[in-house]
Amino acid sequence: MKTRLISLLPFLAWFKTINKSTIKADIIAGFTGAVVVLPQGVAFATIAGLPPEYGLYTAMITPIIAALFGSSYHLISGPTTAISIVMFSTISRHVEPGSPEFVSMALTLTFLAGVYQFAFGLARFGTLVNFVSHTVIIGFTSGAAILIATSQLKHITGIHIPKGESFLHVWIDLYQGLSDFDIYLLIIALVTLFSAVLFKRFLPKSPNLLIGMILGSVLAFYLPKFGVSTNIALVGEIPAYLPPLSMPDFSFSTISILASEAFAIALLGLIEAVSISRAVATKSNQRINPNQEFVGQGMSNIFGSFFSSYAGSGSFTRSGINYESGAKTPLSAIFAALFLMVIVLLIAPLTAYLPITAMGGVILLVAYNLIDTKHIVKIFKYSKSESAILITTFLATLFLELEFAIYLGVLLSLVLFLAKTSTPRIPTLSIDNMNNEGSRSFINIAKKPLRQCPQLKIIRIDMSIYFGSINHIQKKIEKISDGQNIHHILIVASGINFIDLSGMETLISEHNRLKRKDGGLYFVGLKAPVYQFLAQAHFVKKIGRINFFDSKSIAIRTIYRRLDLDICTQCDAKIFNECSS
């Protein structure tokens, strides 16, 4: 009963660990997180095509629900760059960005994404994230970074670019509109950007993005006083109140339009959240429950859609800062949201003096930080297949619909996984009679050239046998039987975790073929759960119980009696003890 209650209300598990020491640490980490997310929330909402306050609303609601119902102690959820740009790309095809219709569709998209995530959690699909290569996320975020930077060029140059233009058309418009270039807007953006970089470099614990925005705003305020004539657009005043109630559009037409796009956002959000929580957990030695994380992310988006919040997920930056700031429990995420509410109520009117071009400078820095250069270099250096996935996902993000780029990347990573598992390693083994230690264990002949029995081939299959790999395994058996004229094949099965029905049928067929040639398939070292499943499926009965062995010595002794003694008498290998007798 207690375990059931904790699975429904996971926060009960960490509530009992709270004390004065953890509360103090969580308050400090929470305040740090609130200061960090203030400029990020405004920037991310701008990327998503929403009014700036919606990014702050998301940073107030989403982390509280995700902290209560997730599994990570340090994950901070809220608005993220990748999801923001997918939101903009998805909804801007249907309605005008920033309009009431745009906001309504964003809330509906958030609700649908949350429903998908919650359903995945209940269905215990958490392990599916393991099959999505991290390279997909690196390629997607790198492409998204270029798109984000491109979208801000109109704000920092003053060149008019029609809304809804594709990546290539934006650059064409920039080239054609160079005569309208405003150098002062670029200067404000660069001052904002470089001041944020310098403060991060020399004062790493300072709220560098917030400081950069302040310095950029001060420069924009004083430029006209020095006689500089420029048209500086301002963000405008953010309403100084807490997230208002909202209602997604549940009409059939809207849901049918957004259902497929919501799936892409749900998938991206889950991959982000679980990847980040696991990365932080490796430092904190915490075990993450992906299914519970799915539930937490789903509930945060469902709940948030009724409180003026758009789709959120885990933030690597804020989660890392939360851990480094000494957070002990998920209470730090709740404190961060509460502190942000207080800060917004106090300083919201000051955003009326924030230049859009300064915001553009901050967003350029955010976009730059999205590009994981270290991992990209490593991928290109060590893996051709992962490099192909990275390039494909990156280019698809730039030139195709963003949700399709996500699907394509995930599909490629699954294809890569299947390709790897469909060709398991099948080394040939033999016995080293010259072993100084006196043991007679099987040795891979690729590591040491050893004599082999001309009638019995010993192989080891290092991966599970299923519909994807059985063709490769069958070819190996046929090559031994037809090419080397060896019809007794012993399979060392210690590396096999399961055999599916297709694998069973094929192995039975190969065994019967070898049996007609006075040979057969033999298995040694099968794991108990695998053997039990094979027995229930009547595989053991069809092969023959006498062809399954617990130890290698018994297997060799039994199979030796079935070999052709005439060949044995003329054999020079004599690798088995039985050969000498």
C-alpha positions as CSV (number, residue, x, y, z in Angstrom):
1,M,0.0,0.0,0.0
2,K,2.8,2.4,0.9
3,T,4.7,1.6,-2.3
4,R,1.6,2.2,-4.3
5,L,1.0,5.5,-2.6
6,I,4.6,6.7,-3.3
7,S,4.2,5.7,-7.0
8,L,1.2,7.9,-7.2
9,L,2.7,10.7,-5.1
10,P,6.4,10.4,-5.6
11,F,7.1,13.6,-3.6
12,L,6.3,11.7,-0.4
13,A,9.6,9.8,-0.8
14,W,11.7,12.9,-0.6
15,F,9.5,15.0,1.7
16,K,10.8,12.9,4.7
17,T,14.4,13.9,3.9
18,I,13.8,17.6,4.3
19,N,15.4,19.3,7.3
20,K,16.8,22.7,8.2
21,S,20.1,22.0,6.4
22,T,18.4,20.9,3.1
23,I,15.9,23.8,3.2
24,K,18.7,26.3,3.5
25,A,20.6,24.7,0.6
26,D,17.5,24.6,-1.5
27,I,16.6,28.2,-0.8
28,I,20.1,29.4,-2.0
29,A,19.9,27.2,-5.1
30,G,16.3,28.3,-5.8
31,F,17.2,32.0,-5.7
32,T,20.1,31.5,-8.0
33,G,17.8,29.6,-10.4
34,A,15.2,32.4,-10.3
35,V,17.8,35.0,-11.3
36,V,19.1,32.8,-14.1
37,V,15.7,32.0,-15.6
38,L,14.4,35.6,-15.6
39,P,16.2,36.7,-18.8
40,Q,15.9,33.2,-20.3
41,G,12.2,33.0,-19.9
42,V,11.7,36.3,-21.7
43,A,14.2,35.2,-24.5
44,F,12.6,31.8,-24.9
45,A,9.1,33.2,-25.2
46,T,10.3,35.6,-27.9
47,I,11.8,32.6,-29.8
48,A,8.4,30.8,-29.5
49,G,6.6,33.8,-30.9
50,L,4.7,34.4,-27.7
51,P,4.5,37.5,-25.5
52,P,7.5,37.7,-23.1
53,E,5.5,37.1,-20.0
54,Y,4.5,33.6,-21.2
55,G,8.1,32.4,-20.8
56,L,8.0,33.6,-17.2
57,Y,4.7,32.0,-16.5
58,T,6.1,28.7,-17.8
59,A,9.1,29.0,-15.5
60,M,6.7,29.6,-12.6
61,I,4.3,26.7,-13.1
62,T,6.1,23.9,-14.9
63,P,9.0,23.3,-12.5
64,I,6.7,23.0,-9.5
65,I,4.6,20.2,-11.0
66,A,7.6,18.5,-12.6
67,A,9.5,18.6,-9.2
68,L,6.5,17.1,-7.3
69,F,5.8,14.3,-9.8
70,G,9.2,13.6,-11.4
71,S,12.0,11.4,-10.1
72,S,15.1,13.7,-10.4
73,Y,16.2,15.7,-7.4
74,H,18.0,18.3,-9.5
75,L,16.1,18.6,-12.8
76,I,14.7,22.1,-13.4
77,S,11.9,22.2,-15.9
78,G,10.6,25.2,-17.8
79,P,10.9,26.9,-21.1
80,T,13.7,25.6,-23.4
81,T,15.3,26.8,-26.6
82,A,14.6,23.7,-28.7
83,I,11.0,23.3,-27.8
84,S,10.4,27.1,-28.2
85,I,11.6,27.1,-31.8
86,V,9.5,24.0,-32.6
87,M,6.5,25.7,-31.1
88,F,7.1,28.8,-33.3
89,S,7.7,26.7,-36.4
90,T,4.5,24.6,-35.8
91,I,2.0,27.3,-35.0
92,S,3.3,30.1,-37.2
93,R,2.2,28.0,-40.2
94,H,-1.4,28.4,-39.1
95,V,-1.8,31.8,-37.4
96,E,0.1,35.1,-36.8
97,P,2.8,34.9,-34.1
98,G,1.9,36.9,-31.0
99,S,-1.8,37.0,-31.8
100,P,-4.5,35.7,-29.4
101,E,-5.1,32.8,-31.8
102,F,-1.4,32.0,-31.6
103,V,-1.4,31.9,-27.8
104,S,-4.5,29.7,-27.8
105,M,-3.0,27.2,-30.2
106,A,0.2,27.2,-28.1
107,L,-1.8,26.3,-25.0
108,T,-3.6,23.5,-26.9
109,L,-0.3,22.2,-28.3
110,T,1.1,22.2,-24.7
111,F,-1.9,20.2,-23.4
112,L,-1.7,17.6,-26.2
113,A,2.0,17.2,-25.7
114,G,1.5,16.7,-21.9
115,V,-1.2,14.1,-22.6
116,Y,1.2,12.1,-24.8
117,Q,3.9,12.3,-22.2
118,F,1.6,11.3,-19.4
119,A,0.3,8.3,-21.4
120,F,3.9,7.2,-22.2
121,G,4.7,7.3,-18.5
122,L,1.6,5.2,-17.5
123,A,2.4,2.7,-20.3
124,R,6.0,2.5,-18.9
125,F,7.6,3.5,-22.2
126,G,10.5,5.2,-20.3
127,T,13.1,2.7,-21.6
128,L,12.3,3.8,-25.2
129,V,14.5,6.9,-24.7
130,N,17.5,4.5,-24.5
131,F,17.0,3.7,-28.2
132,V,17.3,7.3,-29.3
133,S,20.9,8.3,-30.0
134,H,22.1,11.4,-28.2
135,T,23.5,12.4,-31.6
136,V,20.0,13.2,-32.7
137,I,19.6,15.8,-30.0
138,I,23.0,17.3,-30.7
139,G,22.3,17.5,-34.5
140,F,18.8,19.0,-33.8
141,T,19.9,21.5,-31.3
142,S,22.8,22.6,-33.5
143,G,20.4,23.2,-36.4
144,A,18.0,24.9,-34.0
145,A,20.8,27.2,-32.9
146,I,21.4,28.3,-36.4
147,L,17.7,28.9,-37.0
148,I,17.4,30.9,-33.7
149,A,20.4,33.1,-34.6
150,T,19.0,33.7,-38.1
151,S,15.6,34.7,-36.6
152,Q,17.2,37.4,-34.6
153,L,19.2,39.0,-37.4
154,K,16.2,41.3,-38.3
155,H,16.2,42.7,-34.8
156,I,19.9,43.4,-34.6
157,T,20.3,44.8,-38.1
158,G,17.0,46.7,-38.6
159,I,16.5,45.0,-42.0
160,H,12.8,44.1,-42.6
161,I,12.2,40.4,-43.2
162,P,8.7,39.2,-43.9
163,K,7.3,36.7,-41.4
164,G,7.2,33.1,-42.2
165,E,10.3,33.1,-44.5
166,S,12.4,29.9,-44.8
167,F,16.0,29.7,-43.6
168,L,17.4,30.4,-47.1
169,H,15.0,33.2,-47.9
170,V,15.9,35.0,-44.7
171,W,19.5,35.2,-45.8
172,I,18.4,36.4,-49.3
173,D,16.3,39.1,-47.7
174,L,19.2,40.2,-45.5
175,Y,21.5,40.5,-48.5
176,Q,18.9,42.4,-50.5
177,G,18.1,44.8,-47.6
178,L,21.7,45.8,-46.7
179,S,20.9,49.4,-47.5
180,D,18.6,49.5,-44.5
181,F,21.3,48.1,-42.1
182,D,21.4,50.0,-38.8
183,I,24.9,49.8,-37.2
184,Y,23.7,51.2,-33.9
185,L,21.3,48.3,-33.3
186,L,24.1,45.9,-34.0
187,I,26.3,47.8,-31.5
188,I,23.7,47.4,-28.7
189,A,23.3,43.7,-29.4
190,L,27.1,43.2,-29.4
191,V,27.5,45.1,-26.2
192,T,24.8,43.0,-24.6
193,L,26.4,39.8,-25.9
194,F,30.0,40.5,-25.0
195,S,29.3,41.9,-21.6
196,A,27.3,38.7,-20.8
197,V,30.3,36.6,-22.0
198,L,32.8,38.6,-20.0
199,F,30.8,38.5,-16.8
200,K,30.5,34.7,-17.3
201,R,34.2,34.4,-17.9
202,F,35.4,36.5,-14.9
203,L,32.5,36.2,-12.5
204,P,31.0,32.8,-13.3
205,K,28.5,32.9,-10.5
206,S,27.0,36.3,-11.6
207,P,23.7,36.4,-13.5
208,N,25.5,37.3,-16.7
209,L,22.5,37.3,-19.1
210,L,20.6,39.7,-16.8
211,I,23.7,42.0,-16.5
212,G,24.2,41.9,-20.3
213,M,20.5,42.9,-20.9
214,I,20.9,45.8,-18.3
215,L,24.0,47.2,-19.9
216,G,22.5,46.9,-23.4
217,S,19.4,48.7,-22.2
218,V,21.5,51.5,-20.6
219,L,23.4,52.0,-23.9
220,A,20.1,52.1,-25.8
221,F,18.7,54.7,-23.4
222,Y,21.7,57.1,-23.7
223,L,22.4,56.8,-27.4
224,P,19.7,59.4,-28.4
225,K,21.1,61.7,-25.8
226,F,24.4,61.8,-27.7
227,G,22.6,62.8,-30.9
228,V,22.4,59.3,-32.4
229,S,19.4,59.0,-34.6
230,T,18.1,55.4,-34.6
231,N,14.8,53.6,-34.2
232,I,15.2,51.3,-31.2
233,A,12.1,49.1,-30.6
234,L,11.4,48.1,-27.0
235,V,10.0,44.8,-25.6
236,G,7.3,46.6,-23.7
237,E,6.1,46.3,-20.1
238,I,5.4,42.8,-18.9
239,P,2.2,42.5,-16.8
240,A,3.2,42.5,-13.1
241,Y,0.9,39.6,-12.0
242,L,1.0,35.9,-11.5
243,P,0.1,33.4,-14.2
244,P,-3.6,33.9,-15.1
245,L,-6.0,31.1,-15.7
246,S,-6.3,30.0,-19.4
247,M,-8.2,27.5,-21.5
248,P,-6.7,25.5,-24.4
249,D,-8.9,25.2,-27.5
250,F,-10.4,21.8,-27.5
251,S,-12.3,22.1,-30.8
252,F,-11.9,19.1,-33.1
253,S,-10.4,21.1,-35.9
254,T,-7.6,22.5,-33.7
255,I,-6.8,19.2,-32.1
256,S,-6.7,17.4,-35.5
257,I,-4.3,20.1,-36.8
258,L,-1.9,19.9,-33.8
259,A,-2.1,16.3,-32.9
260,S,0.9,15.1,-34.9
261,E,3.0,18.2,-34.1
262,A,2.3,17.7,-30.4
263,F,3.7,14.2,-30.6
264,A,7.0,15.6,-31.9
265,I,7.2,18.2,-29.1
266,A,6.3,15.5,-26.5
267,L,9.1,13.2,-27.8
268,L,11.6,16.0,-27.9
269,G,10.7,17.1,-24.4
270,L,11.0,13.6,-23.0
271,I,14.4,13.0,-24.6
272,E,15.6,16.3,-23.2
273,A,14.3,15.8,-19.7
274,V,15.5,12.2,-19.3
275,S,18.9,12.9,-20.9
276,I,19.5,15.9,-18.6
277,S,18.3,14.2,-15.4
278,R,20.6,11.2,-16.1
279,A,23.5,13.5,-16.8
280,V,23.1,15.3,-13.5
281,A,22.4,12.0,-11.7
282,T,25.8,10.6,-12.7
283,K,27.2,13.4,-10.5
284,S,24.8,13.1,-7.6
285,N,24.7,9.3,-7.6
286,Q,20.9,9.3,-7.9
287,R,18.9,6.7,-9.7
288,I,16.4,8.1,-12.3
289,N,13.1,6.5,-13.0
290,P,12.3,7.4,-16.7
291,N,8.7,6.3,-16.4
292,Q,8.1,8.6,-13.5
293,E,10.0,11.4,-15.3
294,F,7.6,10.9,-18.2
295,V,4.6,11.3,-15.8
296,G,6.1,14.4,-14.2
297,Q,6.8,16.1,-17.5
298,G,3.3,15.2,-18.8
299,M,1.5,16.5,-15.7
300,S,3.6,19.7,-15.8
301,N,2.5,20.5,-19.3
302,I,-1.1,19.5,-18.8
303,F,-1.4,21.6,-15.7
304,G,0.6,24.4,-17.2
305,S,-1.7,24.8,-20.2
306,F,-4.5,25.9,-17.8
307,F,-2.1,28.5,-16.2
308,S,-0.8,30.4,-19.3
309,S,2.3,28.2,-19.7
310,Y,3.5,26.8,-22.9
311,A,5.3,23.4,-23.4
312,G,8.4,23.0,-21.3
313,S,11.0,20.4,-20.5
314,G,14.2,20.0,-18.6
315,S,16.8,22.7,-18.9
316,F,20.5,21.6,-18.9
317,T,21.8,25.0,-17.9
318,R,19.4,25.6,-15.0
319,S,19.6,22.0,-13.8
320,G,23.4,22.1,-13.8
321,I,23.4,25.4,-11.9
322,N,20.8,24.0,-9.5
323,Y,23.2,21.1,-8.7
324,E,26.3,23.2,-8.5
325,S,24.5,25.6,-6.2
326,G,24.1,22.8,-3.7
327,A,20.4,21.8,-4.1
328,K,19.5,18.8,-2.0
329,T,15.9,18.1,-2.9
330,P,13.3,19.0,-5.6
331,L,12.2,21.7,-3.2
332,S,14.9,23.9,-4.9
333,A,12.9,23.9,-8.1
334,I,9.8,25.0,-6.2
335,F,11.7,27.8,-4.4
336,A,13.1,29.0,-7.8
337,A,9.5,29.3,-9.1
338,L,8.3,31.1,-6.0
339,F,11.3,33.5,-6.1
340,L,10.6,34.2,-9.7
341,M,7.0,35.2,-8.9
342,V,8.2,37.7,-6.4
343,I,10.9,39.1,-8.7
344,V,8.4,39.5,-11.6
345,L,6.0,41.4,-9.3
346,L,8.7,43.8,-8.3
347,I,10.6,44.5,-11.6
348,A,8.1,43.7,-14.4
349,P,7.6,47.4,-15.2
350,L,11.3,47.8,-16.0
351,T,11.0,45.6,-19.1
352,A,9.4,48.6,-20.8
353,Y,13.0,49.9,-21.2
354,L,14.4,46.6,-22.6
355,P,15.4,47.0,-26.3
356,I,14.5,44.1,-28.6
357,T,18.0,44.3,-30.1
358,A,19.5,43.7,-26.6
359,M,17.2,40.7,-26.3
360,G,18.5,39.6,-29.7
361,G,22.1,39.7,-28.3
362,V,21.1,37.5,-25.4
363,I,19.3,35.0,-27.7
364,L,22.4,34.9,-30.0
365,L,24.5,33.8,-26.9
366,V,21.8,31.2,-26.0
367,A,22.0,29.9,-29.5
368,Y,25.8,29.7,-29.5
369,N,25.7,27.7,-26.2
370,L,23.4,25.2,-27.8
371,I,26.1,24.0,-30.1
372,D,28.0,21.2,-28.4
373,T,31.3,21.6,-30.2
374,K,33.2,19.1,-28.0
375,H,30.8,16.2,-28.7
376,I,30.5,17.1,-32.4
377,V,34.2,16.9,-32.8
378,K,34.3,13.5,-31.0
379,I,31.4,12.1,-33.2
380,F,33.2,13.1,-36.4
381,K,36.5,11.6,-35.1
382,Y,35.3,8.3,-33.9
383,S,32.0,7.2,-35.6
384,K,31.0,7.5,-39.3
385,S,27.5,6.2,-38.7
386,E,26.9,8.7,-35.9
387,S,28.3,11.4,-38.1
388,A,25.8,10.6,-40.7
389,I,23.0,10.9,-38.2
390,L,24.3,14.2,-37.0
391,I,24.6,15.7,-40.4
392,T,21.2,14.4,-41.6
393,T,19.4,15.7,-38.5
394,F,21.2,19.0,-38.7
395,L,20.4,19.6,-42.4
396,A,16.8,18.4,-41.9
397,T,16.4,20.9,-39.1
398,L,17.6,23.7,-41.3
399,F,15.7,22.9,-44.5
400,L,12.7,20.8,-43.5
401,E,9.8,21.1,-41.0
402,L,11.2,20.8,-37.5
403,E,8.9,18.1,-36.3
404,F,9.9,16.0,-39.4
405,A,13.6,16.6,-38.5
406,I,12.9,15.1,-35.1
407,Y,11.1,12.1,-36.5
408,L,13.9,11.6,-39.1
409,G,16.6,11.7,-36.5
410,V,14.8,9.3,-34.2
411,L,14.2,6.9,-37.2
412,L,17.9,7.0,-38.2
413,S,19.0,6.3,-34.6
414,L,16.6,3.3,-34.5
415,V,17.9,2.1,-37.9
416,L,21.5,2.4,-36.5
417,F,20.5,0.4,-33.4
418,L,18.9,-2.3,-35.5
419,A,21.9,-2.4,-37.9
420,K,24.3,-2.9,-34.9
421,T,22.2,-5.6,-33.3
422,S,21.4,-7.4,-36.6
423,T,25.1,-8.3,-37.1
424,P,26.2,-9.8,-33.7
425,R,29.8,-10.8,-33.2
426,I,30.2,-14.6,-33.6
427,P,33.8,-15.5,-32.8
428,T,35.1,-19.0,-33.3
429,L,36.5,-20.6,-30.2
430,S,39.0,-23.4,-29.5
431,I,41.0,-24.8,-26.5
432,D,44.6,-23.8,-25.8
433,N,46.5,-27.0,-24.9
434,M,49.6,-24.9,-24.2
435,N,48.0,-22.9,-21.4
436,N,50.6,-22.6,-18.6
437,E,47.9,-22.2,-15.9
438,G,46.6,-25.7,-16.7
439,S,43.0,-24.5,-17.4
440,R,41.3,-25.5,-20.6
441,S,39.0,-22.5,-21.2
442,F,37.8,-21.6,-24.7
443,I,39.9,-19.0,-26.5
444,N,38.9,-16.7,-29.4
445,I,41.1,-17.9,-32.3
446,A,41.2,-14.3,-33.6
447,K,43.3,-13.5,-30.6
448,K,45.5,-16.6,-30.7
449,P,45.8,-19.0,-33.7
450,L,44.8,-22.4,-32.3
451,R,44.1,-25.8,-33.7
452,Q,40.5,-26.7,-34.2
453,C,38.5,-29.9,-34.2
454,P,37.7,-30.9,-37.8
455,Q,34.3,-32.2,-36.8
456,L,33.1,-29.8,-34.1
457,K,32.9,-26.1,-34.5
458,I,32.6,-24.0,-31.3
459,I,31.2,-20.5,-31.7
460,R,30.0,-17.8,-29.3
461,I,27.1,-15.5,-30.1
462,D,27.6,-12.2,-28.3
463,M,24.1,-10.8,-28.7
464,S,20.4,-11.8,-28.6
465,I,18.9,-13.9,-31.4
466,Y,15.8,-12.1,-32.8
467,F,14.2,-11.5,-36.2
468,G,16.8,-8.8,-37.0
469,S,19.9,-10.9,-36.3
470,I,18.8,-14.4,-37.2
471,N,19.7,-14.0,-40.9
472,H,23.3,-13.1,-40.0
473,I,23.5,-16.1,-37.6
474,Q,22.0,-18.4,-40.2
475,K,24.6,-17.4,-42.8
476,K,27.3,-18.1,-40.3
477,I,26.0,-21.6,-39.6
478,E,25.5,-22.4,-43.3
479,K,29.1,-21.2,-43.9
480,I,30.4,-23.6,-41.3
481,S,28.2,-26.5,-42.5
482,D,28.5,-26.1,-46.3
483,G,31.8,-24.3,-46.6
484,Q,33.9,-26.2,-44.0
485,N,31.8,-29.5,-44.0
486,I,31.4,-29.4,-40.2
487,H,28.0,-30.5,-39.0
488,H,28.4,-30.4,-35.2
489,I,28.2,-26.8,-34.0
490,L,28.4,-26.0,-30.3
491,I,27.0,-22.5,-29.4
492,V,28.4,-20.8,-26.3
493,A,25.2,-19.0,-25.3
494,S,26.3,-17.0,-22.2
495,G,25.9,-13.7,-24.1
496,I,22.4,-14.4,-25.3
497,N,19.7,-12.5,-23.3
498,F,16.7,-13.7,-25.3
499,I,15.7,-15.7,-28.4
500,D,12.4,-14.6,-30.1
501,L,10.0,-16.9,-32.0
502,S,11.7,-16.1,-35.4
503,G,15.0,-17.0,-33.9
504,M,13.7,-20.3,-32.5
505,E,12.1,-21.3,-35.8
506,T,15.3,-20.7,-37.8
507,L,17.5,-22.5,-35.3
508,I,15.2,-25.5,-35.3
509,S,15.3,-25.5,-39.1
510,E,19.2,-25.3,-39.1
511,H,19.3,-28.1,-36.4
512,N,17.2,-30.4,-38.5
513,R,19.3,-29.7,-41.6
514,L,22.5,-30.5,-39.7
515,K,20.8,-33.6,-38.1
516,R,20.2,-35.0,-41.6
517,K,23.9,-34.8,-42.0
518,D,24.5,-36.7,-38.8
519,G,25.2,-33.4,-36.9
520,G,23.2,-30.9,-34.9
521,L,23.2,-27.7,-32.9
522,Y,24.3,-27.7,-29.3
523,F,24.0,-25.1,-26.6
524,V,26.0,-24.5,-23.5
525,G,25.7,-21.8,-20.8
526,L,22.2,-20.6,-21.5
527,K,21.0,-18.2,-18.8
528,A,18.2,-19.7,-16.6
529,P,15.4,-17.2,-17.7
530,V,16.3,-17.8,-21.4
531,Y,16.3,-21.6,-21.0
532,Q,13.0,-21.4,-19.1
533,F,11.4,-19.3,-21.9
534,L,12.7,-21.7,-24.5
535,A,11.3,-24.7,-22.6
536,Q,7.9,-23.1,-22.4
537,A,7.9,-22.4,-26.1
538,H,8.8,-26.1,-26.8
539,F,12.1,-25.1,-28.4
540,V,14.1,-27.3,-26.0
541,K,11.9,-30.3,-26.8
542,K,12.2,-29.8,-30.6
543,I,16.0,-29.5,-30.5
544,G,16.3,-32.2,-27.9
545,R,17.1,-31.8,-24.2
546,I,20.3,-33.8,-24.7
547,N,21.6,-30.9,-26.8
548,F,21.6,-28.5,-23.9
549,F,24.5,-28.4,-21.4
550,D,25.3,-26.5,-18.2
551,S,29.1,-26.9,-18.4
552,K,31.6,-26.9,-21.3
553,S,33.3,-30.1,-20.1
554,I,30.1,-32.1,-20.1
555,A,29.2,-30.6,-23.5
556,I,32.5,-31.7,-25.1
557,R,32.4,-35.1,-23.5
558,T,28.8,-35.8,-24.8
559,I,29.3,-34.4,-28.3
560,Y,32.6,-36.3,-28.7
561,R,30.8,-39.6,-28.5
562,R,28.7,-38.5,-31.5
563,L,31.7,-37.7,-33.7
564,D,33.1,-40.0,-36.5
565,L,35.8,-42.1,-34.8
566,D,37.4,-42.9,-38.1
567,I,38.2,-39.2,-38.6
568,C,39.3,-38.9,-35.0
569,T,41.9,-41.6,-35.4
570,Q,43.5,-39.7,-38.3
571,C,43.2,-36.3,-36.6
572,D,46.4,-34.4,-35.5
573,A,44.6,-31.6,-33.6
574,K,43.6,-33.6,-30.6
575,I,42.5,-30.5,-28.7
576,F,40.1,-32.3,-26.3
577,N,41.1,-34.6,-23.3
578,E,38.8,-37.2,-24.9
579,C,41.0,-37.3,-28.0
580,S,44.0,-38.9,-26.1
581,S,41.8,-41.7,-24.8
